[in-house]
Amino acid sequence: MQQSLISVLIPFKNTQEFLDECLVSIINQTHTNWELLIIDDNSTDNSYNLVNDYAKKDNRIKLYKNEGSGIINALKLAFSKSKGDYITRMDSDDIMPDIKLETLFNNLQLHGKNHIATGLVSYFSAEGISDGYRKYEQWLNSLTTEGTNYSEIYKECVIPSPSWMIAKEDLLAIDAFNPTRYPEDYDLTFRFYEANYKVIPCKKVLHLWRDYGTRASRTDANYAENSFIDIKLHYFLKLDFDKSKPLVIWGAGNKGKTIAKKLIALNIPFQWICDNPKKIGKHIYDVEMKPFQHLETLAHFQSIVSVANKEEQVIIRTYFSKLKKESMRDYFFFC
């Protein structure tokens, strides 16, 4: 029986150092009926020639040059050239375990349309992985193992770009790569969430994620913190905001202040709470800072929590539980 065709989309720019490992890992996949649409996003090193050498030897590899610039334009081009019934992404500096395509495809076959297949990730780096990245990996994998990725979608991108596979018609139904909102992988994840596509639980490591100092997620302005706040607010206001309830920001640090300024610019009223006695009673941006116990005077509310400290987050969750409030309905952690 003929295997279904899977289209793998890769934008690349100046990653000649890592492309050999990436391409070999795709060539070695146990699911062999794939096509690679790989787009050179204006590289200035030898990346294009390196990929071209592989394309000459393997007709499954189809190399193009970006007609514009940036990851989104490259993805649009790659997708427009794709012929597969299933679509997946890959980053040019990462590595696929050889069972990745087979596992993702089999999971989609088992669960059917309106599902996202994903897998666990594992960071690696020549310089070693920082404690922060290791904790992120553990947090992300704990969600994917249970398929509960959406439960913390306002914290971070819970379905990273190189870790998913989807039926092409399902991707088309949510406008594929047409929106030009960065970070593009986070925007796509929110559109998965909006469409109520179910995340298939997975306990296998299916993506080896390379970290290094010049990786785009570290250096590109499109992935700066404010971009993440913008996209979180955009989708919160579109999908989960209940205008009939008072909106309360919890936290008066830099992130809380950024959220407050953006809400003010959008003419969306809010109340503001914290547990810092030095700030309580003061006005920031003409909004009075109240103690967090103020929530007990509100019968119904929605709260955006901007407190990043993990220990404090546990305490805040416990407090909300005592008030019989539910995550992703009454309160939303934005960090």
C-alpha positions as CSV (number, residue, x, y, z in Angstrom):
1,M,0.0,0.0,0.0
2,Q,1.4,3.4,-1.0
3,Q,2.3,5.7,1.9
4,S,0.5,9.0,2.0
5,L,2.6,12.0,0.8
6,I,3.8,14.3,3.6
7,S,5.0,17.8,2.7
8,V,7.8,19.1,4.9
9,L,8.2,22.9,4.9
10,I,11.5,24.5,5.8
11,P,12.6,28.2,5.5
12,F,16.3,28.7,6.0
13,K,18.7,31.5,6.2
14,N,22.5,31.3,6.8
15,T,22.4,27.9,8.5
16,Q,25.1,26.1,6.5
17,E,26.7,24.9,9.7
18,F,23.6,22.8,10.6
19,L,21.9,21.9,7.3
20,D,23.7,18.6,6.7
21,E,22.4,17.1,9.9
22,C,18.9,18.4,9.3
23,L,18.7,17.1,5.8
24,V,20.2,13.7,6.6
25,S,17.7,13.3,9.4
26,I,14.8,13.9,6.9
27,I,16.3,11.5,4.3
28,N,16.6,8.8,7.0
29,Q,12.9,8.9,7.9
30,T,11.1,5.6,8.2
31,H,8.1,7.1,6.3
32,T,9.8,7.6,3.0
33,N,7.0,9.2,0.9
34,W,7.7,12.8,1.7
35,E,8.6,15.9,-0.2
36,L,10.7,18.7,1.2
37,L,9.8,22.3,0.1
38,I,12.8,24.2,1.3
39,I,13.0,27.9,0.9
40,D,16.2,30.0,0.9
41,D,15.3,33.3,2.7
42,N,18.1,35.4,1.2
43,S,21.0,33.6,2.6
44,T,24.5,35.2,2.3
45,D,26.5,32.1,3.2
46,N,26.9,28.8,1.3
47,S,23.5,27.4,2.5
48,Y,21.8,27.5,-0.9
49,N,24.6,25.6,-2.7
50,L,24.7,23.0,0.1
51,V,20.9,22.3,-0.2
52,N,21.1,22.4,-4.0
53,D,23.7,19.6,-3.9
54,Y,21.2,17.5,-1.9
55,A,18.4,18.4,-4.2
56,K,20.4,17.1,-7.2
57,K,20.7,13.7,-5.6
58,D,17.2,13.4,-4.2
59,N,14.2,14.5,-6.2
60,R,12.1,14.7,-3.1
61,I,14.0,17.8,-2.1
62,K,12.6,20.9,-3.9
63,L,14.6,24.1,-3.4
64,Y,13.3,27.6,-4.0
65,K,14.3,31.1,-3.3
66,N,12.1,33.4,-1.2
67,E,10.2,35.8,-3.4
68,G,10.0,38.3,-0.5
69,S,11.8,38.1,2.8
70,G,11.0,36.6,6.2
71,I,9.7,33.3,7.5
72,I,6.0,34.0,6.7
73,N,6.7,34.8,3.1
74,A,8.9,31.7,2.8
75,L,6.2,29.5,4.4
76,K,3.6,30.8,2.0
77,L,5.8,30.0,-0.9
78,A,6.6,26.5,0.4
79,F,2.9,25.8,1.1
80,S,1.9,26.9,-2.4
81,K,4.3,24.4,-3.9
82,S,3.2,21.5,-1.6
83,K,1.4,18.5,-3.0
84,G,1.0,16.4,0.2
85,D,-2.2,15.6,2.0
86,Y,-0.4,16.2,5.3
87,I,1.8,19.2,6.2
88,T,4.5,19.5,8.8
89,R,7.2,22.1,9.6
90,M,10.9,21.8,10.3
91,D,13.6,24.2,11.2
92,S,16.9,24.0,9.2
93,D,19.1,23.9,12.3
94,D,17.3,21.1,14.1
95,I,17.2,17.3,13.8
96,M,14.3,14.8,13.2
97,P,14.5,11.4,15.0
98,D,13.9,8.8,12.2
99,I,10.4,7.9,13.4
100,K,9.1,11.4,13.5
101,L,7.1,11.5,10.3
102,E,5.8,8.0,10.7
103,T,4.7,8.6,14.3
104,L,2.9,11.9,13.6
105,F,1.2,10.5,10.5
106,N,0.0,7.3,12.3
107,N,-1.4,9.4,15.1
108,L,-3.4,11.5,12.6
109,Q,-4.6,8.4,10.9
110,L,-5.8,7.0,14.2
111,H,-7.6,10.2,15.3
112,G,-8.9,11.6,12.1
113,K,-9.5,15.2,10.9
114,N,-9.6,18.2,13.2
115,H,-6.6,16.9,15.2
116,I,-3.0,18.1,15.6
117,A,-0.3,15.5,15.9
118,T,2.7,16.6,17.9
119,G,5.5,15.1,20.0
120,L,7.9,15.7,22.8
121,V,11.0,18.0,22.2
122,S,14.5,17.7,23.4
123,Y,16.9,20.6,23.5
124,F,20.6,20.2,22.7
125,S,23.5,22.6,22.4
126,A,27.2,22.6,22.0
127,E,27.4,25.0,24.9
128,G,25.0,23.1,27.1
129,I,21.4,23.8,27.9
130,S,20.5,26.5,30.5
131,D,18.3,25.8,33.4
132,G,15.6,28.0,31.9
133,Y,15.5,26.1,28.6
134,R,15.5,22.8,30.4
135,K,12.5,23.9,32.5
136,Y,10.7,25.1,29.4
137,E,11.3,21.7,27.7
138,Q,9.9,19.9,30.8
139,W,6.9,22.2,31.0
140,L,6.1,21.9,27.2
141,N,6.5,18.1,27.3
142,S,4.3,17.7,30.4
143,L,1.5,19.4,28.3
144,T,2.1,17.3,25.2
145,T,2.2,14.1,27.1
146,E,-1.4,14.7,28.1
147,G,-2.6,16.6,25.1
148,T,-3.5,19.6,27.4
149,N,-1.4,22.2,25.5
150,Y,-4.2,24.7,25.2
151,S,-4.6,24.8,29.0
152,E,-1.6,27.2,29.2
153,I,-1.7,28.8,25.8
154,Y,-1.4,32.3,27.2
155,K,1.9,31.6,28.9
156,E,4.0,30.6,25.8
157,C,3.7,29.0,22.4
158,V,2.5,25.5,23.4
159,I,2.8,23.9,20.0
160,P,6.2,25.0,18.6
161,S,6.5,25.3,14.8
162,P,8.7,22.2,14.1
163,S,6.7,19.8,16.3
164,W,3.3,19.4,14.6
165,M,1.6,17.7,11.7
166,I,-1.9,18.4,10.3
167,A,-4.1,17.4,7.4
168,K,-3.7,19.9,4.6
169,E,-7.4,20.6,4.4
170,D,-7.5,21.4,8.2
171,L,-4.6,23.8,7.7
172,L,-6.4,25.5,4.8
173,A,-9.5,25.8,6.9
174,I,-7.7,28.1,9.3
175,D,-6.0,30.2,6.6
176,A,-2.7,28.3,6.6
177,F,0.2,30.8,6.6
178,N,-1.6,33.8,5.2
179,P,-1.8,35.9,8.4
180,T,1.2,38.1,8.8
181,R,1.2,38.2,12.5
182,Y,4.4,37.4,14.4
183,P,5.5,35.2,16.2
184,E,4.0,33.1,13.3
185,D,4.1,29.8,15.2
186,Y,2.3,31.3,18.2
187,D,-0.4,32.8,15.9
188,L,-0.9,29.4,14.2
189,T,-1.2,27.8,17.6
190,F,-3.9,30.2,18.6
191,R,-5.8,29.4,15.3
192,F,-5.6,25.7,16.2
193,Y,-7.1,26.6,19.5
194,E,-9.8,28.8,17.9
195,A,-10.8,26.0,15.6
196,N,-10.9,23.6,18.5
197,Y,-8.5,21.2,16.8
198,K,-7.7,18.5,19.4
199,V,-4.1,17.9,20.4
200,I,-3.2,14.2,20.2
201,P,-1.2,13.2,23.3
202,C,2.2,11.8,22.6
203,K,5.0,10.4,24.8
204,K,7.8,10.1,22.2
205,V,10.6,12.6,21.6
206,L,10.0,13.6,18.0
207,H,12.1,16.7,17.6
208,L,15.7,17.6,18.6
209,W,15.8,21.3,19.1
210,R,19.1,23.0,18.7
211,D,19.9,26.1,20.8
212,Y,22.6,28.5,20.0
213,G,23.3,32.2,20.4
214,T,22.3,33.4,16.9
215,R,19.1,31.3,16.6
216,A,16.3,33.5,15.1
217,S,14.1,33.1,18.2
218,R,16.9,34.8,20.2
219,T,17.8,37.6,17.8
220,D,14.8,38.4,15.6
221,A,12.8,41.4,16.7
222,N,9.6,39.6,15.7
223,Y,10.1,37.3,18.7
224,A,10.7,40.0,21.3
225,E,8.6,39.9,24.5
226,N,6.2,42.7,23.4
227,S,5.3,40.7,20.3
228,F,4.2,37.8,22.5
229,I,2.1,40.2,24.7
230,D,0.4,41.7,21.6
231,I,-0.6,38.3,20.3
232,K,-1.8,37.0,23.7
233,L,-4.0,40.1,24.1
234,H,-5.3,39.9,20.5
235,Y,-6.5,36.4,21.0
236,F,-7.7,36.8,24.6
237,L,-9.9,39.7,23.6
238,K,-11.1,37.7,20.5
239,L,-11.7,34.3,22.1
240,D,-11.9,34.4,25.8
241,F,-12.8,37.9,27.0
242,D,-16.2,38.2,28.7
243,K,-17.2,41.8,28.4
244,S,-19.9,41.3,31.0
245,K,-17.3,40.7,33.7
246,P,-14.8,43.2,35.2
247,L,-11.3,42.6,33.9
248,V,-8.6,42.6,36.5
249,I,-4.8,42.7,36.0
250,W,-2.9,40.9,38.8
251,G,0.7,42.1,39.0
252,A,2.3,45.5,38.7
253,G,5.8,44.5,37.4
254,N,7.0,45.4,33.9
255,K,4.7,42.9,32.2
256,G,1.7,44.0,34.1
257,K,2.4,47.6,33.2
258,T,2.8,46.7,29.5
259,I,-0.5,44.9,29.5
260,A,-2.1,47.9,31.3
261,K,-0.8,50.4,28.7
262,K,-2.1,48.3,25.9
263,L,-5.5,47.9,27.4
264,I,-5.7,51.7,27.9
265,A,-4.7,52.2,24.3
266,L,-7.6,49.9,23.3
267,N,-10.1,51.8,25.6
268,I,-10.7,48.6,27.6
269,P,-11.4,49.3,31.3
270,F,-9.7,47.2,33.9
271,Q,-9.0,47.1,37.6
272,W,-5.5,46.4,39.0
273,I,-4.4,44.4,42.0
274,C,-1.1,43.2,43.6
275,D,0.3,42.1,46.9
276,N,3.1,44.7,47.1
277,P,2.2,47.0,50.0
278,K,4.4,49.8,48.6
279,K,2.2,50.0,45.5
280,I,-1.2,49.4,47.0
281,G,-3.2,52.7,47.1
282,K,-1.1,54.4,44.5
283,H,-2.2,55.2,41.0
284,I,-0.4,53.9,38.0
285,Y,-1.6,55.3,34.6
286,D,-4.5,56.8,36.6
287,V,-5.6,53.4,37.8
288,E,-5.6,52.7,41.6
289,M,-3.6,49.7,42.7
290,K,-5.7,47.6,45.1
291,P,-4.8,44.6,47.3
292,F,-5.5,41.2,45.7
293,Q,-8.2,40.6,48.3
294,H,-10.3,43.1,46.3
295,L,-11.3,40.1,44.1
296,E,-13.4,38.8,47.0
297,T,-15.7,41.9,46.6
298,L,-16.4,40.9,43.0
299,A,-19.0,38.2,42.3
300,H,-17.7,37.6,38.8
301,F,-14.5,38.7,37.2
302,Q,-11.8,37.7,34.7
303,S,-8.1,38.2,35.7
304,I,-5.0,38.4,33.6
305,V,-2.1,37.3,35.8
306,S,1.2,38.8,34.9
307,V,3.2,37.4,37.9
308,A,6.1,35.3,36.5
309,N,7.5,33.8,39.7
310,K,6.6,30.1,39.7
311,E,6.2,29.8,43.5
312,E,3.9,32.8,43.6
313,Q,1.9,31.3,40.7
314,V,1.2,28.2,42.8
315,I,-0.1,30.4,45.6
316,I,-2.2,32.4,43.2
317,R,-3.7,29.2,41.8
318,T,-4.6,28.1,45.3
319,Y,-6.2,31.4,46.0
320,F,-8.3,31.2,42.9
321,S,-9.3,27.7,43.8
322,K,-10.6,28.9,47.2
323,L,-12.7,31.4,45.3
324,K,-14.0,28.6,43.1
325,K,-12.5,30.2,40.0
326,E,-11.4,28.2,37.0
327,S,-8.3,28.5,34.8
328,M,-9.0,29.5,31.2
329,R,-12.4,30.8,32.2
330,D,-11.9,33.1,35.1
331,Y,-8.2,33.6,35.2
332,F,-5.4,33.5,32.6
333,F,-1.7,33.3,33.2
334,F,0.2,35.5,30.8
335,C,3.6,34.3,31.8
